[in-house]
Amino acid sequence: KTELKRVLKLPTLVCQGLSYLCPACVLMYYGIINVLTNGHFPLTLIVAGVAMTLTALSYAKMCRKYPVAGSVYSYVSRSIGPKLGFIAGWGLMLDYFLLPMTCYLGCGLYLNIMVPAVPVWAWIIIAVVFVAVCNCVGVGVASIVNNINVIAPIIALVVTVIFIIKFVLGGGGAGTLIYPEALYNADMFELGPIMTGAAIMAIVFVGFDSVTTFSEETINPEKNMPRAVVIICVGAAIEFFLVAYFMNCGWPYEPGAIQDPNTAITEFNVHIGIGWMNTIFILINTLASIGCCIAGQGATARILLGMGRDGFLPKKFFGYIHPKFQTPVNNIVLTTLIALTALFYQENVMGAASLVSFGAVCGFFMVNFSVIGHYIIRGKERGAGAMIRHLIIPALGMLSLLVVFYFIETPAKILGGIWLGVGIIYLAVKTKGFRELPPEMKIDE
């Protein structure tokens, strides 16, 4: 029996997750969220970070209990039931499928600015093929690439923050690093826009859960995987907040000051006197996007692997592991073909990106619910400690995600609902009207 190869340690897992998170992506959302929330970018990140941290704690519990490939699908299947597990995995796949596609679009559009002679579609194909090769050769090779893609953006962020601090201490911007209005301005505060911003920013936390799909390739997963999940989520939340706070100190928000929210980072760099960083940012963004695609495609391939081995999807194709590379090559090829649909969305990046938060929030909600299902409902745990760890904390996570879901744009909800509907129909056919379990489905007791 061909199995996945255990090669990943805690530091590599953290880099894998941070690569999918894209540490530098906070720079791209600076203008969009500040304009939306009237300068409350850091506060918006706190709201999103709290919701994601509650979910990360639930992930840590479930990946310790079930250290297998499949992530949300596996956790919900084994703690609640296989049918609901399939729907949970199906919903999260929407996120995994589309987030890399939007990253490929980013690569193509930015690189075309630097090298206009190479069209956008050519850059997209180059990036797609490179990512597919990295994932097919093995998670070890992919992790090396991801390590580079994490280190480079972090260095760029550190350089940017250093120049912000220098600019502020020199009398620019707010003129001080202790600037309460960078976090909260009573005159401009509105709860609705901040919650809408939190729904958008939930997207940037998706990477912390992608590492759970590599449990079968992790050394001592019961110990290393829960640590990695929490470190990635909490570390990213702190990093995002600090960068956003310093940026608001460097350029205090004023209505109308930002000319183009979508590319406001370039305006910010010019404002603090480091316009030369714009070229570097494009290169860093490309590295971060590639890292996101490698991690995202790898995670999707392993979710499909889990579904294939359990019989929800055709086992011969989706459950196949290449004997030489010891990777789910068939699933990687399939996700590569899906990624190529980015060629048809060169003028509609947000059309795909708007769906990402829908899949993520649905999947995260079910992970929190799986903790309650496993420990409280099935395990019948009682006592104050169990109630806090396995009921109250995940319930708070579910509640926060419901609030975030409410503020997701309506078109994304409609399209996401259609995706879930297709999954439910497939499940009904597969289980003969929900009366049977799929073939070869094994649920741990």
N, C-alpha and C positions, 0 to 999 in steps of 0.2 A: 504494500500500500504506500503510495507516494504521499508524503506529508509536507507541510510548510516547514521551512528551516528556521530554527530559533537562533537568531543572531543579534537581536536588538537589546541594548541596555538602556538604563534610565536616561542618561544624557542624550542618546540618539533619539529616544522617544520624544523627549522634550523638544528637540530640534525639529523632529517630524511634525509635531503639532504646531509649533510656532511658525514653521514654514507655511503651513496651510492657513494660519491666521494672518500671515503677512504683517510683520511688525511695523512696516512703514505705511500700511494702508491708512492709518489714522490721519496721515497728511492729506490724503486725497479727499477725505470727508470734512476737512476743516471748514471750507467755505459753505458747503451744502448744509451742514447741520447748524453752523453758526447763524446763517441767514434764516433758516427755518425756525430756530429757537430764540432769536434775538440775542445771540452771544452766549448761550448757555451750553456750549459744546461739552465742557468738562462735566457739568452736572448731568447731562444726558448720558454720558459714558458711565457715570456712577450708577444710574438707574439700570442701565443694561447690564453692567457688571454684576450687580447684586443678583439679578434674575439668573444670570448665567452661572454664578458661583453656587447658588442653591442647586442648580441642575448638575453642576460638576460633582457636588457631594453625592448625589444620587448615582451618577455614573461610576464614581469610585467604589460605591458599595456593590453595584451590579457586576462590574468587571472583575472584582475580587471573587465574587461568588461564581461567576461564569466566565472564566478566562478563555473564551473561544472567539473565532472570527464571526462577524455578523453584527456586532454592536447592538443597536436598538432592536433589530429583528430578533436576535438571539435572546436578549434580556426579557423582552415582552413575551416571546414564545414560551420560555421556560418558567416564567414567574406567573403569567396569567393564562395564556393559551396560545396555541399555534396560529389560529385564524386571525386573532387580533394582532399577533406578532407580525404576520405577513403584511397586514395593512399598515402597521407602524413602520416597518422597513420600507414598504412601497412609498409611503409619504416622504421619508427622509431621503430616498433615492432621488427624488425630484431636486432636492438641494444639492446632492453630490454630483448629479448629472450636469446641472446648469451653472454652478459656481465656477468650475474650471472653464466652461465655455465662455463666460464673461471675462475670465482672465486672459484667455487666448485672444479675445477681441481687444483687450487692453494692450497686450503685447503688439499686436498688429498695428493698431492705431498710433501708438507712441513711437514704435520703431520706424514707421513710415515717415513720421515727422523728422527723425534724424537722418534717414536714408530714403528720400523720396523716390529714388530710382527703383527701389524694390516695393512693389505694390502691397497693400494690406493683406490680400489673400495669400500671397507668397510667404509673408512672415508668419501667418497663422498656420500654414501647412508645415513650415519648418519647426515651429514650436510644438505642434501636435506630434510629429514624428519623433522628435527628440525626447519628449516625455514618455511616449509609448516604449521606446527602446530602453530607457532607464528603468521603467517598471517591469518590463519583460525580463531583462537581464537579472534582476533580483532586487529585493528590498535593501540589501547592503549597499549596492551601487546608488540606488535612489536616495538613501540616507546621506551618503557622502555629498551628493549634489545639494540636498536640502540643508546640510550643515553650512555650506557656502552661502546658500540663499538666505539663511538666517543671520549669519555673521555680518554680511555686507549691509543689509538694511539697518541693523542695530548700530553699526559704525556710523552710517549716514545720519541716523537719528541723534546719536550722541554729538556729532559735529554740529548738527542744526541747533540742538539745545544749547551747546556751548556758545554759539554765536548769538542766540537769543539772549542768554544771560549777559553776555558782554554788551549787547545793544541796550538792554534795559538798565544795567548798572551805569552805563555811560550817559544816561538821561533820556534814552529813547523809549517809545511805547508808554507804559504806565509809569516808568521811572522807578519802579520798585518791584521786587519779587513777592512781596506780601501784599497782594491785591485782591481783596474779597470779591470785587465786581467781576473778576475773571471767572468766578465760580457761580455767583448769584447776584443778580441785579434786580431789586424789588420793583423798579420802575418798568422793567421790560419782561418780567416773569409771566409766563402763561403755561399752565400745566398741559393743556392739549398738545401744543407743538412739541413740548419736551417728550411726551409719551410717544408721539409719532416718530420723533428722532430716535428714541430708544428702540422702537420696533425696527427701524432701519439699521441701527448700530448693532443689533443682535446678530446681524450677518457676520460681523468681523470676529465674533467669538466662536464661529462654527468649528474652527480647527481643533479645539481642545478635545472634541469627541471623536475626531477622525482616527486618532491613535488607537482607540479601543478595537478597531477592526484588525489590528496587527497583534492581537493577543497571542495567537498561535506561532508568531515569529519572535516573541519576546522571551528573554531569559528571565525565569522566575516571575511570571506575569502576575501572580497573586499579590506580590509585593511591589513590583515596579510599576505596573499599570495604574493602580489607584493613585500612587504618588505623582506620576506623570500627568494625569488628568487634572488634578488639583493645582499642581505647579504651573501648568500651561495656562489655565483659566485665570487664576488669581494673578499670576505674573503679567499676563497680557492686560488685565484690567488696570493694574497699577501703572504699567508702562503707557497705555493709552491715555489714562487720566493725566499723568504728569506732563506728557508731551502737549496735550490739549491745553492744560493750565498755563504752561510756559508760553505757548503760542498766543493765548489771549492776553498775557502780560506784555508780550512783544508788540502786539497790535490790538489794543482794546477795541471791542466791537462798536461800530457806529453804523446805523442804518444807511445803506447806499454806498458805503465806502468800498465794498467788494464789488468789482465790476462783473466778474464771471464766477459764480460759486463753484462751477464744475472744475475750474482750473485755478482756484484761488491760491493754491500753494505756490504757484509761480509768482503771483502778485505779492504774497507774503515774503518770499525770498528777496524780491526786489526792495520791498519796504524796509527790511532790516539790513540791506546792503550786501546780500550774498546772492545776487542774481546768477552768478556762475554755478550755483547749486542746481539750477533747473536742468541742465544737461545731465548732471550726475543723478538727479532724481529720476529722469527717464530710464537711465540704465538700471538704477536700483529697483524701479517699478517693474522692469522687465524680469529681473532676477526673482523678485518676490512673486510675480505672476507665474513664472515657471515652477517655482517651489510649490505654490498653491495647486497648480495643475498636477504635479507629480503626486503630492499627498492626496489630493481629491480623487484622482483616477485610481490610485492604489486602494483607497478606502472603498470606493464603489465596487471595484473588482472583487473585494473580499466579502462585501455584503452579498453580492450575487453568488459568490462561492458558497456562503452559508446557506442561502436559499436553495441552491442547486443540490447540495449534499443532502438536504432534508427533503427534497422532492417537490418543493413548491414550484421550482423551475426545472426544466429538463436536465436531469442529473448528468447525462453523458456529456453535455456541452458546458453547462455552468459549474458543475462540480469537478471539472478536470483540472489537474495540476500538472504542469510540464515536468517530466521526470528529470530533465537536466537542470533547468533553471529553478525548479521548485517554486514556481509562481503560477497564478491562475491566468495563463496566457490567453485563453479564449475570451475571458471576461475583459481583459485589458484591450484586446483587439476590438471587441464590441464597443467599449466605452470610447475608444479612439475614433471609431466611425461616427459615434454620436457627437463627439467633440467637433468633428469637421462641419457640423451644422452651423458652427460659428461663421462660416463663410456666407451664410444667408442672412446674418443679423448684423452686418457691418454698419447699418444705419439705424439699428434699433437695439442698442446695448441694454437699455433699461427695460425693454420688453422681456428679456430673459432674467435680468437681475431682480426684478420685482417679485419673482416667484421663489427666489432663494429663501427669503425669510419665512415664507409659508411652510415649506418643507422642514426647515430647521425647527421652528416653533412647535410644529405638530410632533416631530420626533422627540424633542426635548420633553414635551409634556408627557409622552408615554413612558419615558425613562423614569420620571418622577413617580408616575402611577405604578410602574413595575416594582418599585421599592415597597410601596404600600401593599401591592398584591402578593409579593413574595413573603415579606416578614410579618405583616399584620393579618392579612386575609388567609393565606395558606399556612404560614408558620404559626399563626395564632399567638404571636408574642404579646406580652402585656408588661406592665411596669412602667414607671416614669421614664427611665432611660430609653426603653424601646419606643415609647410614644413620641419622645422628642426626636430621636434619630430616624425612626422609620415611619413616622406619621406626620408630625408637625412640620419638620424641615421639608420633606418632599411635597407636602400639601401647600406650603408657602411657595415653593418653586412652581407648582402647577398654577397657583393663583396669579403669580407675577407674569407667567407666560400667557394666561388668558387675557390679562390686561394688554400685554404687548400685541397679542393676536388681534384684539379689537381695533387697534390702530394701524394694522396692515391695510394697504390700499385695497379697495373693493375689486378691481380687475384681477389682482393677484389671488384673492380669495376665490373668485369664480373659476379661474383657470386651474388653481390648485385643487378645487373641489372636483373639477372634471377629471383630473389625474387620479384622485382618490376613487372616483366612481369607476373608472376603468379597472383599477386594481380590485375593487369589490366584485365587479362582474367576472373578472378572471378567476378570483377565488371561489365564487359561486359555481362556476363551471368545473373547476378543478376538484372541488369537494362535493359535487353532485347536490347542489343546493344547500351547502353547509352541513350536510348530514354525515360526512366522512372526514377523516384526517387525510392529508395528502400522503402519497406513498412514501414509506421509509422515514416517516417523521418520528424522531426520537426526542422525547421531552424528559429532562432530568428531574427526578423527584427530590 
